[in-house]
Amino acid sequence: MDATGRWLVTASHDKTARIWNLASGQLERILRPPIGEDQEGELYTTALSPDGKTVAVGGWTRAGTGSPNIYLFDRATGEIRHHIDGLPHRIGHLAFAPDGTRLAVALGAGEGIRVYRTSATGTMAQAAIGSISTTGIDWSPAVWTASSGSMTPNCGRLPSGRPPAGSGPLP
């Protein structure tokens, strides 16, 4: 859901994401990322930027690249704006930071979390954080929290846009 509660995005096993207008309850648009045979293209997670302009989708999304992708769609047009590829495992959960400038990605199989910063040019940079299997992720203004199924959440800080020591650059 966007920050003002106008739209909701859902993922489906039919390999689509759907944008719903919450005021009317009506389906606004169906998003269709690249798909393939069997599981290829199944979506497990969506995230809507706080301003409601960008939809991120992920799951078992290797079509055409050999590694999982996150697709970023324009909510208003339904067009793919950009994709993030080269992820080491399927995408289990996505969450935009409250300011909309970063996208946290929870991965399965002990691959941990990646945090991407979007720039005006659409380029992305990543910081790999941890080697945990995550089932969910969320943000407060400067802290992400990930759930791994245990009672103890994993937390991390990204003050001033700086990644934890030993991780990749986050410009």
N, C-alpha and C positions, 0 to 999 in steps of 0.2 A: 504494500500500500504506500502511496506517496505521503508526504508530510501533512498535507491538508485533508486527506481522506477522500479525494476525488476518484481515484482509480485503484483497482486491485488487479494483480497479475497472478495467474495460476499456471502450473505446469501439468501436463497430462501424459499418460502412457501412450497416447496416440501420436506422440512426437510433435505436439504443438504447445504453444503457450497462448493463453487467452487474456485479453485486457477487458476488464469489466468496469462499467460506469457505476459507481456506488450510489449515486443519487437516484438513478433510474432503475438500477438492477439489470440493465441491458448489456449484452455482449457488444463491445466496441470494435474489437479487432482480433483476428487470429494471426499469431506469428508462426512462421514456418522456417526453422533453421534447416541446414542441409541434413539429409537423412540417408540411411543405407539399410541393409538387410538386418534381420533379427533385432538385437537391442540397439543397433546403431541409430542414434538420433533421439533415443528416449531422454526426456527431460526430467530431472529430479528436483530442480530448484530454480527459482526466479528471484530477482530483486528489482525494485523500482527506485530510481534516484529520488531523493527528497523533493526535488522540483517537478517530478513527474515527467521529465522529458526523455529519460533513457531507461530502457528495460534490459537487464542482463539475464541471460538464461544459460543453464549448464546441466550437465548430466553425463550420459554416455555419448559423447559428441566428438567422435574422431573423424568424421566424414571428410575425406580428401586430404587429410594432413598426417595421419598416423599417430596423433596424440590428441588427448582431449582438448576441446576448445570452449571458450566462453564467447557467446555472441552478444553483442551490444546493438540493440534495435532502437530506432527512433520511435517513440510511443505514438506520436501523431500520424506518421506515415506508414509504419510497419516495416520500413526498410532496415536492412543490416547496415549499421554505421561502421563497425569495426569488429574484429574478433581477436581474442587472445589465444594463442596456441602454444604448444610445447609443454603443457602441464603433464606431470608424471602419472597422474591417476584420475579417475572419474571425479567430477565435481559433485560434492554432496550438499553444499550450502553456499549461498552468496549473501553478502550484506554490504550496502553502501554506507559509508561514514555519514554522520549527520550533516556535514557540510557538502556532501556529494562529490568530493574530490578524490576519494579512495574507495576501492572495492576490495573487500576481504573475501577470500575464497577458501573454504574448508574442503580438504581432500581426504579420500579414504586411504586404506592400506598403510597407515603410518606415515603418510607424506606430509602431514601437518597443514600449515596455513600459508597462503601467499597473499600479500597485500599489494595491490596495483594502484598507482596514481595515474589519473588521466590528465593530460595536458590539453591546451587549446588546439594542438596539432593532432590530437588523437593518439599520440604515442604513449606507450605504457612502460613502466619500469616495475621491477618486482623486488620484494624482500621476502625471503623464505624464513618462516618462523616456526621452529619446533619440528619434531618428528613424531607427532601424535596422530592417532586416528580421530577425526572430529565428526560429530553428528550435528553440530550447529555452531553458529557464530553470530555475534551482535556487537554493537558499538555503543559507547558513550562518547562524549565529545573528544576524548583523547585516548581512550582505552578500548581494546577489543577483548571480548570474552568468548572462549570456545568451550563447548561441552564435548566430552569424550565418553559419555555414558556413566561416568563415575559421579559421586556426590561432590567432588572438588573441581571447580572450574579452573581452566587454564586462562591466565590473563597476561596481557602484555601492553606496554605503553609505546606510543609513537609520538613523543613530544616534538613539536616543531618540525614534523615531517622526517625525523631522523630514524632510521631503522635500528633494530638491536644490533649489537656488536656481532660481527661474523656473517651478517646477511648481506644480500646484494644492495645496490644503490636504490634509493628512493629519492629522486631529485626534487 
